[in-house]
Amino acid sequence: MTIRPGRIAVHIALILYTILALGPIFLILINAFKTRRAIFADPLGLPNGQTWTTIGFDRVFANSDFGLYFFNSLTVTVVSLVLIVLIGAMAAWALTEYRFRGNTLLSLYLAIGIMVPIRLGSVSILRMMVELNLVNTLTALILVYVAQGLPLAILILGEFIQQIPKDLRDAARCDGVSEYRIFFSIILPLISPAIATVAVFTMVPVWNDLWFPLILAPGDGKQTITLGVQQFIGQYVTDWNAVLASLTLAIAPVLVLYLLFSRYLVRGLTAGAVK
Amino acid sequence: MAEVSLHGVAKSFGATEILRDINLSVDDGEFVVFVGPSGCGKSTLLRIIAGLETVSGGEIRIGSQRVNELPPADRKIAMVFQSYALYPHMNVYKNMAFGLKFAKTDKAEADRRVRQAAEILKLTPLLDRKPRELSGGQRQRVAIGRAIVRNPSVFLFDEPLSNLDAALRVNTRLEIAKLHRDLGATMIYVTHDQVEAMTLASKIVVLNQGRIEQVGAPLELYRSPRNLFVAGFIGSPRMNFIKGQVLRVSEEQAIIGFAGTEAAVDVRPGSVKPGDHVTVGIRPEHMEVEGAGSAPLRGTIDAVEQLGESSYVYMRLASGDDVIVRAPGETEATPGGTYTAHVPSRALHVFDAAGLSVLPERS
């Protein structure tokens, strides 16, 4: 196999971008294991015998409810993700498969959801949550994130569902398969690459979000991990060891979930369905 | 086992009429082929029978039951799609068993049926394969197998052979014919290929622009097409059409003048009168190279196609009409030369200005 110059150029660009993207993460990781003095003296240096310490982690576990924050973040992310994928896929199926009055209007309405950032509505969302008595609950966060993630999920999944040959659904209907079964046994397995894409796109912003946890659930032990980290950042003193240690811990689960989903990202499943 | 009947079936998408006033009855165990050019509504008609499309009017009956309101699964039909429509994430066995699972078929019984269908279609060694690991012909057989296991009263085929290559198409055509003999089920088959229609059908339904042009046994359509469309559609190469005029009419015969010659043809009494403009049709295979007492057609040769056992001579008559003649395999005709073909008057078809045949009904 010969390697064309064009390919080399593409790969150089990709490698540069990867370094750029991974740089900050790498910095967090190495500095999380260094003493405070070493962090400021040599921010780019790797931890060695003299500078190695895990004091940041010790302090995170001793001085904060890290486990609780972590659990809160995980609950919010996983529940939002499941709801977005399930409701999104069902809505996308309904909008692409069935012709009904208001179909186009509904699709347009959802498209607006992609264009208008949900944070513009923060004040009314907070007011609504207060009235519903949902302030300082994870439910409030989940509801907001589901609303935030649905429009894009429906758009992406709808595109994929449209690519599934119509004959497949008709064949299943002739086989006597109910509409729900067609959705769960045929449509869902076939759009799993799209679901992985949607999952990754949805999961990362939800896990990393600081805005809504800050205004909707800042207390009562309902803080998420991003909010939990803030307690180490003070107006006068910042405990960098603890901040970097908790950030390191916060990266781990996203990474694991990403690796899980990325296996499906590029896989096409429709091969062999129709000629 | 069941017969299928359609009464005044109509279908329109918005303002576009796809089918109008379709009346048809299919007997139990019959092999009916819907044939017509693309866009004639034949696939839509099949999907209406399957229950995948609703009708805008009329009634569909399968067996003795009105099925207009029934979903496809309750119509005792099974459909084979042009694209095969196999479930890509299931292996061959599951593809065939999938429908049975929801028909509440007993597990052992379902297994028996799948294995039996696999046996009939020689799919047994492939049961664990995914569709993407199969060839086109094998996928087609799985699609047919999926229909067989449902044990339907009516099989519906939507252009099942059009994705196969020529050799495989002939083979599969024979297999489908054999399947029909073995199962004895009613089959309705859609195709645009008139060879498939002629070889498979016990009854052909010719459709054009959403209307049934003619229904009949293959040879009946070949011998006595009711109108210009059917005459042109059935038979290959296509029937030659030449403009002509009625010269004289006696009781049951008319003398038709065409392309500088004339011939006496039996007609239905009163169907034509002298001076009428008509279209004369002659099949290429019915022209004779030597013929005493039949009308001669002379023209210049445009092209000659030699097929071995016969050759097709394309010629242009002095009247400007293009005509194809089937000549013997070894012909001396060469492009640019002149050629004479003879038309026996018993092989002539005559159509009036509205395109309807004026020949007497043949039994």
Interface residues (C-beta under 8 A of the other chain):
Chain A: P165 D167 L168 D170 A171 A172 R173 C174 D175 G176 V177 S178 R181 S185 I186 P189 L190 L269 T270 A271 G272 A273 V274 K275
Chain B: R47 A50 G51 L52 P71 P72 A73 D74 I77 A78 M79 F81 Q82 S83 Y84 A85 L86 Y87 P88 H89 F98 G99 F102 A103 K130 P131 R132 E133 L134 G136 R139 R146 R150 N163
